[in-house]
Amino acid sequence: MNTGKERILVVDDNTISRIALSETLRVNGFDVDECDCGTGCREYLRRHHPDLILLDVNLPDANGMDLCREFKADERLSAVFIGLISASQITPDDQADGLNLGADAYITRPVPAYELIARVKALLRIQKAEQALRDANEELEHKVAARTADLAAANHALQEEIQERRIAENAQKRLALRLGALHALDQAILQSTSTRQISEASLDCLHELSPAESLQVWRLDSETNRIECLAHRGAPKITIESRPIDEKLRTIFEHLAQAPRLEIPNETHPFVTGSERIWETLHLFPLKAREALLGAIVVARDHVAEDDELAGGGEEIAGTLSIALSQSQLFDEVTIGRSRMRELSRRMLQVQEEERRYLSRELHDEIGQNLTGIKSLLESGIRETGATEKLNKALAIVNELMSQVRRLSIDLRPQMLDDLGLTKALSWQFGRLREQAGLDVDFQHNNPEARLPADFEIALFRIAQEALTNVIRHSGSLKATVRLWIETDRCRLQIHDTGNGFDARSRLGEFRTAGLTGMIERAELLGGELLIESGDGNGTCLTVDLPLT
Amino acid sequence: MTSPKKIRVALADDHHIVREGLRLVLEREPDMELAGEAADGLAAVELVEREQPDVLVVDLMLPRLHGLEVIKQVCRAGRKTKALVLSMHSDEPFVMEALRNGASGYLLKDCDGDEFLRALRAVAAGRRHLAAPLAERALDGYIEHPGRTNLDVYDTLTNRERTVLQLAAEGFSSAKIAAKLFISPRTAETHRANLMRKLKLNSQTELVRFSIRKGLITP
């Protein structure tokens, strides 16, 4: 029963003194329970929890001092104040002993009622204060515990978050690495010109992403059933260019045609013959274009790192390489086709020039020589038998024939060019143009004795011829400047007129003027370039620049 | 009366008929003597070394060694043999080249026997002889317009390259040049690289120095 008043247990075997105490206390507003022996006291305390026990030191079944010691040792009763009361043991030593045992007060009898009440009140104040202190402590401890728990929870959450973030960061780092590698691969593909270069770039990217001891790109030629190593990194050194595929490889390629990748543990390298080395894992990524298997990337490793990027990265790189390879194969074919065509053009021009040179010599030296003979015969006939109309006519025809043959021979191929070189042949050609068409050519050159390779001389001569014909026909001007610059490693020919000019691009694009494209082709076949500048009111300037290597 | 020393003549022509005809003409002349015949350039040089004739009648279009080269070797300083060209070519450059290489005379193959003999005697006597049409036409066309050999490499640049050079010398970057000329920066860079290669300039400093020398910019 809790009345809000302080509860006091009075333990005394002497009925009178017990009642006197109890009543005094009750009168002063305390709840009081009574008990007359140690056993009863223990019994009581098992069920109740008084604020204060006034304990008689001398009990029939127990010593109050021992009880006091016993209760103070009891955790459950630690908040209960104990006042020892005695009428017999009242020396200062007794009192000190009691207090040392843990008693909160030692009251000696007789004690006046007011003193008893005052002391009880004082004790209870202390007890309350201690209780409050204990409560406060307890609350504080609760709060601390709660706070600690909160902190622990927060800490835990933080740890989890850090962990999550770390995982995310790692994932991001790997993604960045992979994207970086793919980007580098894209760049490499853009800059590469051959399938081999592209393959090498892919292996470098893959190695960057996930280091491996051995990486190769193999191309499969499904028509001839041969494989060819396009690129390799690390061991083993691949020396063979191409070899037929065996049964084992055929099976592997059949698997690869169906899967995005293949992983083979503890195996020798199936693509490399004669190697006994057992690899911990072999990863194979198929290269496919339009469902056709082009080949494979093979990665052989002995050590596998954590956070391995090989599987995903390998598939992506294989995808990129597949596209690049199929495109670059087309590109290779076009390049080869173009260089073949170029070579054919070059040979055709060569054959044409050779044929012209032959015809020119034949016309000039053989037919011309014979005509000269006929002319001499006719002249000596005239000298010996006198001129007749028929002989004179024949002589006139022979003369005409001779000049025709000569012109034809020169037009086919000026012997001058072969015998005297470009500068002199051009100079002479400009003299002819002056005579025939009234074209005034200012010819500037730096090295009149220099001889260039025959195909260069004829190309430049023909370009000059064609360009000046254009000047005469289209420019509306009869003045031109020709500059010929020859040095050890380059030569340059420039034909500049001050005429109408034209838009070179529209000429080239729309009309495909045979002369212009022919000139450009001649220049390009010799590894040089031809540039036409026109349309700015400054006439037309044609520049051919050729490397002499 | 002592007969004057005969003129010893060697013939070099790959046409048998031509040599035949010339031999017939020579044999009729008492002051002429045939020193030998050759059908190609190398044989001609050997023949001259061996026989030391007064005159070598030589065609330009010879197999194995070009007639121009034969003349050059035969007419080296200190040799007594004179060269008389007998050629199908009436084009001035061949005439000029033959004369420059040391030939004393130049005849065309359609000349008559008299002119041939006249020329032989003139050349043997140390004079020069040019076929009538060549002498008449003179060589003015060729001589007056031999071209100029003082070409400046700057003049062989394209118009665009000259513009780019000017702007580069004035200190504009390739990007600025491109913007000014409405071309791509890459094209501007190409023009710049090309003109530097053509002018054999290796740096911006050299470019500026060249431009100052050329008067494109004032220092």
Interface residues (C-beta under 8 A of the other chain):
Chain A: R361 H364 D365 G368 Q369 T372 G373 K375 S376 E379 S380 M402 Q415 M416 D419 L420 T423 K424 A425 L426 S427 W428 F430 G431 R434 E435 D442 F443 Q444 H445 N446 N447 P448 R483 L484 W485 R490 R492 Q494 L531 E533 D536 N538 C541 T543 D545
Chain B: H15 I17 V18 G21 L60 M61 H66 L68 M88 H89 D91 E92 P93 F94 E97 K109 D110 D112 G141 Y142 H145 P146 G147 R148 T149 N150 L151 V153 D155 T156 T158 N159 R160 N194 K198
